[in-house]
């Protein structure tokens, strides 16, 4: 990362702090565009690898599936967590070895399991009896890990309920997998996306460790612990450096689990978010009535064109406008579509310059994760988010 000054951003002074932001400043864009820095992603991977040590890093492809990113990470020696056949094919086409790809979605079509098995994948996730039956039928003898539902998360974006089984179901599922001829090698969990401090992992690790030790005591030869994602990015609140964060998490794993033969992690946001920035534009600034406490600022990008993670205002993006030297005040931020749900921040209004007006350019910072991957259709005729990899 570095700082570059520029003469103007529109008509006003502007300071870029990343290569992606500088790239946006020096160019014009006809539509909302994500610019992402592949070098920054590679550097982040190396920092996480240094911190996580012996843990195998499987990049969560869903965070940003740009082919250039997958190819760069494959060249760096990264492994991959894939959620679908399309993501598996993407990783294979980028040069990833089948043995370096895990099929981490617990909800899979039988024919996609068969495809993955035929392609050479050997590691699959499950959290239900029927999923184990499908794996036994279409990927016989393969390795499987059971995802555990956890409830102690302190993450900004909890990932509970939909994935994982209750702790009481883990041992029956491990036993069923063994009866079906599968290799029940371990457990997985997800501490929740954007877990800002490594210390926040402790309650979840304690919860999962109890399941782990009970399963081993019952005779299940667990050897793999998949700690999932949760590695944070900077959105205005302090986060620990990736190497320090990873080392602290591994220390906690040792405290709660003892010696685990195999550890794997699935960072997504923590790998790519800070490497990307979105070029956007103000479409309208208005008040609903003269006595309104807040302005409404409408952008040319919204929930349906890349900013889905503003749902429930969980992820709080930061913005550069080129008017940072001007007085600012709170506003309600919204997208452009004809859908009343397309409001980004209203519960906690955003502080933006009072001089903002239609036509002003705006940069959405640290937006490399879960933006382009959510912006796959042109809802209301607004184009999907364009992507430029530098």
C-alpha positions as CSV (number, residue, x, y, z in Angstrom):
1,X,0.0,0.0,0.0
2,X,1.2,3.6,-0.7
3,X,-0.2,7.1,-0.8
4,X,-0.3,9.2,-4.0
5,X,-1.6,12.7,-4.3
6,X,-3.6,13.8,-7.3
7,X,-4.4,17.3,-8.5
8,X,-8.1,16.8,-8.4
9,X,-10.9,14.3,-8.2
10,X,-13.6,16.1,-10.2
11,X,-12.7,19.6,-9.0
12,X,-11.4,18.9,-5.5
13,X,-8.2,17.6,-3.8
14,X,-8.0,13.8,-3.4
15,X,-5.7,11.3,-1.8
16,X,-5.5,7.7,-2.9
17,X,-4.2,5.2,-0.4
18,X,-4.1,2.1,-2.5
19,X,-3.2,1.2,-6.1
20,X,-6.8,0.4,-6.9
21,X,-7.9,3.9,-5.7
22,X,-5.2,5.6,-7.6
23,X,-6.2,3.6,-10.7
24,X,-9.8,4.9,-10.4
25,X,-8.7,8.5,-9.8
26,X,-6.7,8.5,-13.0
27,X,-9.4,7.2,-15.3
28,X,-13.0,7.7,-16.2
29,X,-15.6,4.9,-16.0
30,X,-19.0,4.8,-17.7
31,X,-20.5,2.5,-15.1
32,X,-19.8,1.3,-11.6
33,X,-16.5,-0.6,-11.7
34,X,-14.6,-2.6,-9.2
35,X,-10.8,-2.2,-9.6
36,X,-8.8,-4.9,-7.8
37,X,-5.1,-5.2,-7.3
38,X,-3.8,-8.7,-7.8
39,X,-0.4,-7.9,-6.3
40,X,-2.2,-6.8,-3.1
41,X,-4.1,-10.1,-2.9
42,X,-0.9,-12.1,-3.4
43,X,0.8,-10.1,-0.6
44,X,-2.2,-10.7,1.7
45,X,-2.0,-14.4,1.0
46,X,1.6,-14.5,2.0
47,X,0.9,-12.5,5.2
48,X,-1.9,-14.9,6.2
49,X,0.3,-17.9,5.3
50,X,3.0,-16.6,7.5
51,X,0.6,-16.1,10.4
52,X,-1.3,-19.4,10.0
53,X,1.9,-21.4,9.6
54,X,1.1,-25.1,9.0
55,X,-2.6,-24.5,8.2
56,X,-3.5,-25.0,4.6
57,X,-5.2,-21.9,3.1
58,X,-8.2,-22.6,0.9
59,X,-9.3,-19.3,-0.6
60,X,-13.1,-19.0,-0.6
61,X,-13.7,-18.5,-4.3
62,X,-17.2,-17.0,-3.7
63,X,-15.6,-13.9,-2.2
64,X,-14.3,-12.8,-5.6
65,X,-14.1,-15.3,-8.5
66,X,-12.3,-13.1,-11.0
67,X,-10.3,-15.6,-13.1
68,X,-7.2,-13.4,-12.8
69,X,-7.4,-13.7,-9.0
70,X,-7.8,-17.5,-9.0
71,X,-4.8,-17.9,-11.4
72,X,-2.6,-15.6,-9.4
73,X,-3.4,-17.4,-6.1
74,X,-2.9,-20.8,-7.8
75,X,0.5,-19.6,-8.9
76,X,1.2,-18.6,-5.3
77,X,0.5,-22.1,-4.1
78,X,-2.9,-21.3,-2.5
79,X,-5.6,-23.9,-2.3
80,X,-9.3,-23.3,-2.9
81,X,-12.7,-23.8,-1.3
82,X,-15.4,-24.2,-4.0
83,X,-19.1,-24.0,-3.5
84,X,-20.3,-25.2,-6.9
85,X,-19.3,-27.1,-10.1
86,X,-18.7,-23.8,-11.8
87,X,-16.2,-22.7,-9.1
88,X,-14.4,-26.1,-9.3
89,X,-14.1,-25.7,-13.1
90,X,-12.8,-22.2,-12.7
91,X,-10.1,-23.4,-10.2
92,X,-9.1,-26.3,-12.4
93,X,-8.9,-24.1,-15.5
94,X,-6.5,-21.7,-13.5
95,X,-4.1,-24.6,-12.9
96,X,-5.2,-25.7,-9.4
97,X,-4.6,-29.4,-8.7
98,X,-7.8,-31.3,-7.8
99,X,-6.3,-32.3,-4.5
100,X,-6.0,-28.6,-3.6
101,X,-9.8,-28.0,-4.0
102,X,-12.4,-28.8,-1.4
103,X,-16.1,-28.9,-2.2
104,X,-17.1,-27.0,0.9
105,X,-20.8,-26.4,0.3
106,X,-22.9,-28.7,2.3
107,X,-25.8,-28.5,-0.2
108,X,-24.7,-30.2,-3.5
109,X,-26.4,-31.8,-6.4
110,X,-25.7,-35.5,-6.8
111,X,-24.4,-35.0,-10.4
112,X,-22.1,-32.2,-9.2
113,X,-20.7,-34.5,-6.6
114,X,-20.1,-37.1,-9.3
115,X,-18.4,-34.5,-11.5
116,X,-16.1,-33.4,-8.7
117,X,-15.2,-36.9,-7.8
118,X,-14.5,-37.7,-11.4
119,X,-12.3,-34.6,-11.7
120,X,-10.2,-35.8,-8.8
121,X,-11.5,-33.9,-5.8
122,X,-11.1,-35.9,-2.6
123,X,-12.4,-33.6,0.2
124,X,-16.1,-32.8,0.7
125,X,-18.3,-31.2,3.4
126,X,-21.6,-32.5,4.8
127,X,-24.0,-31.6,7.6
128,X,-26.9,-34.0,7.1
129,X,-27.7,-37.7,6.6
130,X,-28.9,-37.3,3.0
131,X,-25.8,-35.5,2.0
132,X,-23.6,-38.3,3.3
133,X,-25.8,-40.8,1.3
134,X,-25.2,-38.7,-1.8
135,X,-21.4,-38.6,-1.2
136,X,-21.3,-42.4,-0.6
137,X,-23.2,-43.0,-3.9
138,X,-21.3,-40.6,-6.1
139,X,-17.9,-40.1,-4.4
140,X,-17.3,-43.4,-2.7
141,X,-14.5,-43.7,-0.3
142,X,-13.9,-39.9,-0.3
143,X,-12.8,-37.8,2.7
144,X,-15.6,-35.9,4.4
145,X,-15.7,-33.4,7.2
146,X,-18.9,-32.5,9.2
147,X,-19.8,-28.9,9.6
148,X,-20.9,-27.9,13.1
149,X,-23.5,-25.3,13.8
150,X,-22.0,-22.8,16.3
151,X,-23.8,-20.1,18.3
152,X,-21.2,-18.2,20.2
153,X,-20.1,-15.9,17.4
154,X,-19.2,-12.2,17.9
155,X,-18.8,-11.6,14.1
156,X,-20.3,-8.5,12.4
157,X,-22.0,-10.9,9.9
158,X,-23.0,-14.2,11.7
159,X,-23.3,-17.2,9.5
160,X,-25.5,-19.4,11.6
161,X,-28.7,-21.5,11.1
162,X,-28.4,-22.4,7.4
163,X,-25.2,-24.4,7.5
164,X,-24.0,-27.0,10.0
165,X,-25.6,-29.5,12.3
166,X,-26.2,-29.3,16.1
167,X,-23.3,-30.6,18.1
168,X,-25.4,-33.6,19.3
169,X,-25.7,-34.8,15.6
170,X,-22.0,-34.8,14.9
171,X,-21.2,-38.3,16.3
172,X,-24.2,-40.0,14.6
173,X,-23.1,-38.4,11.3
174,X,-19.5,-39.5,11.8
175,X,-20.7,-43.0,12.5
176,X,-23.0,-43.0,9.5
177,X,-20.2,-41.8,7.2
178,X,-18.0,-44.6,8.4
179,X,-20.8,-47.2,7.8
180,X,-21.2,-45.8,4.2
181,X,-17.5,-46.3,3.5
182,X,-16.6,-42.7,3.6
183,X,-13.5,-41.4,5.4
184,X,-14.9,-39.2,8.2
185,X,-11.7,-37.2,8.8
186,X,-12.8,-34.1,10.7
187,X,-15.0,-31.1,11.6
188,X,-15.6,-27.7,10.2
189,X,-17.3,-24.5,11.4
190,X,-17.5,-20.8,10.6
191,X,-16.8,-18.3,13.3
192,X,-18.8,-15.7,11.3
193,X,-17.7,-13.2,8.6
194,X,-15.8,-10.1,9.7
195,X,-14.7,-11.3,13.1
196,X,-12.6,-8.2,13.9
197,X,-10.3,-9.5,16.6
198,X,-8.7,-12.9,17.0
199,X,-9.8,-13.1,20.6
200,X,-13.4,-13.2,19.4
201,X,-12.7,-16.8,18.2
202,X,-12.3,-18.1,21.7
203,X,-16.0,-18.9,22.6
204,X,-16.5,-20.6,19.2
205,X,-13.3,-22.7,19.5
206,X,-14.3,-23.7,23.0
207,X,-17.7,-24.9,21.7
208,X,-16.2,-26.8,18.8
209,X,-13.4,-28.3,20.9
210,X,-15.9,-30.0,23.2
211,X,-17.5,-31.7,20.2
212,X,-14.0,-32.6,18.8
213,X,-12.8,-34.2,22.0
214,X,-16.0,-36.0,22.6
215,X,-15.9,-37.5,19.1
216,X,-12.3,-38.6,19.5
217,X,-13.1,-40.1,22.9
218,X,-15.9,-42.1,21.2
219,X,-13.4,-43.6,18.8
220,X,-13.6,-41.4,15.8
221,X,-10.1,-40.8,14.4
222,X,-10.5,-37.1,13.6
223,X,-7.5,-35.5,12.1
224,X,-8.7,-32.4,10.2
225,X,-10.0,-29.2,11.6
226,X,-11.4,-26.8,9.1
227,X,-11.7,-23.4,10.8
228,X,-13.5,-21.7,7.9
229,X,-13.3,-18.0,7.3
230,X,-14.0,-15.0,9.4
231,X,-10.6,-13.2,8.7
232,X,-11.5,-9.5,8.7
233,X,-11.0,-6.5,6.5
234,X,-10.8,-2.8,7.5
235,X,-14.1,-1.0,7.2
236,X,-13.3,1.9,9.6
237,X,-13.0,-0.1,12.9
238,X,-9.6,-1.4,13.9
239,X,-8.5,-4.9,12.8
240,X,-5.3,-6.7,13.5
241,X,-2.7,-7.2,10.8
242,X,-3.3,-10.5,9.0
243,X,-0.1,-12.2,10.1
244,X,-0.6,-11.3,13.7
245,X,-4.3,-12.3,13.5
246,X,-3.5,-15.7,12.0
247,X,-0.9,-16.5,14.5
248,X,-3.2,-15.6,17.4
249,X,-5.9,-17.9,16.0
250,X,-3.5,-20.8,15.6
251,X,-2.4,-20.2,19.2
252,X,-6.0,-20.4,20.4
253,X,-6.5,-23.6,18.4
254,X,-3.5,-25.2,20.2
255,X,-5.0,-24.1,23.5
256,X,-8.4,-25.6,22.9
257,X,-7.6,-28.6,20.7
258,X,-4.1,-29.5,21.5
259,X,-2.1,-31.0,18.6
260,X,-4.4,-31.3,15.5
261,X,-2.7,-33.2,12.6
262,X,-4.3,-31.1,9.8
263,X,-5.7,-27.6,9.9
264,X,-7.2,-25.7,7.0
265,X,-8.7,-22.2,6.7
266,X,-11.0,-20.7,4.2
267,X,-10.3,-16.9,4.1
268,X,-12.3,-14.9,1.6
269,X,-13.0,-11.3,2.7
270,X,-9.7,-11.2,4.5
271,X,-7.8,-12.0,1.3
272,X,-9.5,-9.7,-1.2
273,X,-11.5,-6.9,0.4
274,X,-8.8,-4.4,1.0
275,X,-7.3,-5.0,-2.5
276,X,-10.4,-3.5,-4.3
277,X,-12.2,-0.2,-4.7
278,X,-15.4,0.7,-6.6
279,X,-15.7,3.7,-8.9
280,X,-19.2,5.0,-8.5
281,X,-21.2,8.2,-9.1
282,X,-23.7,10.3,-7.2
283,X,-27.0,10.3,-9.1
284,X,-29.1,12.6,-6.8
285,X,-29.0,14.4,-3.5
286,X,-32.4,15.3,-2.1
287,X,-34.6,15.8,1.0
288,X,-38.0,14.4,1.3
289,X,-39.2,17.6,2.9
290,X,-37.4,20.8,4.0
291,X,-37.5,19.8,7.7
292,X,-35.8,16.4,7.1
293,X,-32.9,15.8,9.4
294,X,-31.1,13.9,6.7
295,X,-30.3,14.2,3.0
296,X,-30.8,11.3,0.8
297,X,-27.8,10.5,-1.4
298,X,-28.4,8.1,-4.3
299,X,-25.6,6.3,-6.0
300,X,-25.4,4.5,-9.3
301,X,-24.7,1.3,-7.4
302,X,-26.9,-0.4,-4.8
303,X,-27.8,-3.6,-3.1
304,X,-28.7,-5.3,-6.4
305,X,-25.6,-4.3,-8.3
306,X,-22.8,-5.1,-5.9
307,X,-23.5,-3.8,-2.4
308,X,-25.6,-6.7,-1.1
309,X,-23.5,-6.8,2.1
310,X,-25.1,-3.5,3.2
311,X,-28.1,-5.7,4.1
312,X,-28.9,-5.0,7.8
313,X,-26.0,-2.5,7.5
314,X,-23.6,-5.3,8.6
315,X,-20.7,-4.2,6.4
316,X,-20.0,-0.5,6.7
317,X,-18.1,0.7,3.6
318,X,-16.0,3.9,3.6
319,X,-16.1,6.5,0.9
320,X,-13.8,9.0,-0.9
321,X,-15.4,11.9,-2.6
322,X,-12.7,14.5,-3.3
323,X,-14.6,16.8,-1.0
324,X,-13.0,15.6,2.2
325,X,-11.9,19.2,3.0
326,X,-15.5,20.4,3.1
327,X,-17.9,20.3,6.0
328,X,-19.8,17.1,6.3
329,X,-23.1,15.8,7.7
330,X,-25.1,12.6,8.0
331,X,-27.1,11.3,5.1
332,X,-29.1,8.3,4.1
333,X,-27.4,6.4,1.4
334,X,-29.4,4.5,-1.3
335,X,-29.0,2.8,-4.6
336,X,-30.6,3.7,-7.9
337,X,-33.1,0.9,-8.5
338,X,-36.9,1.2,-8.3
339,X,-37.0,-1.1,-5.3
340,X,-37.7,0.3,-1.8
341,X,-35.4,-2.2,-0.3
342,X,-32.4,-0.6,-2.1
343,X,-31.4,1.5,0.8
344,X,-27.8,1.0,2.0
345,X,-27.5,2.9,5.2
346,X,-30.4,4.4,7.1
347,X,-30.3,3.0,10.7
348,X,-26.9,4.5,11.0
349,X,-26.6,7.4,8.5
350,X,-23.3,8.0,6.8
351,X,-21.3,11.2,7.2
352,X,-20.6,12.6,3.7
353,X,-19.6,16.1,2.5
354,X,-22.5,18.6,2.4
355,X,-21.5,19.8,-1.0
356,X,-22.1,16.5,-2.8
357,X,-24.2,16.8,-5.9
358,X,-25.3,14.8,-8.9
359,X,-22.4,13.8,-11.1
360,X,-19.8,13.7,-8.4
361,X,-17.5,10.7,-8.5
362,X,-17.2,8.6,-5.4
363,X,-14.9,5.7,-4.5
364,X,-16.1,2.9,-2.3
365,X,-13.1,1.7,-0.4
366,X,-12.0,-1.9,0.5
367,X,-14.8,-3.3,-1.6
368,X,-12.9,-6.3,-3.2
369,X,-15.0,-9.0,-1.5
370,X,-18.6,-10.0,-2.1
371,X,-19.3,-7.2,-4.5
372,X,-18.7,-8.4,-8.1
373,X,-19.8,-11.9,-7.0
374,X,-23.2,-10.6,-5.9
375,X,-23.6,-8.3,-9.0
376,X,-24.4,-10.9,-11.6
377,X,-27.6,-9.6,-13.1
378,X,-28.7,-6.2,-14.5
379,X,-31.7,-5.7,-12.2
380,X,-33.9,-2.8,-13.3
381,X,-31.6,-2.4,-16.3
382,X,-28.7,-1.1,-14.2
383,X,-25.6,-3.0,-15.5
384,X,-23.8,-5.5,-13.3
385,X,-20.6,-4.3,-11.7
386,X,-17.7,-4.2,-14.1
387,X,-14.4,-5.6,-12.9
388,X,-10.9,-4.5,-13.8
389,X,-7.9,-6.5,-12.3
390,X,-4.6,-4.6,-12.3
